Amino acid sequence: MKNATHTKSPTTRNLRRNSSPQCLVPMPSTWVHLLEPPTKSCYDEALLMCQYPDGHWAAWIPDFGEIKLHSGQFCRLS
């Protein structure tokens, strides 16, 4: 019987290292929690609308309007 050693592939290690547990794979029409809202008086949630070619997202915040976000600025709603 061979000694079965469980090793993780480099891809798996990179995915786990680069993603935090509360983050998500962004999709259009998804409500997300803003980690740092643009103003103190606006909502801390936004609706993702579409992704730009540079990887940023067009999002809409109620009572604020449209904003351009990068994936590190939001996480899924809990």
Buried (B, 14 or more C-beta within 10 A) or exposed (E): EEEEEEEEEEEEEEEEEEEEEEBBEBEEEBEBBBEEBBEEEBEBBBBBEEBEEEEBBBBEBEEBEEBEBEBEBBBEEE
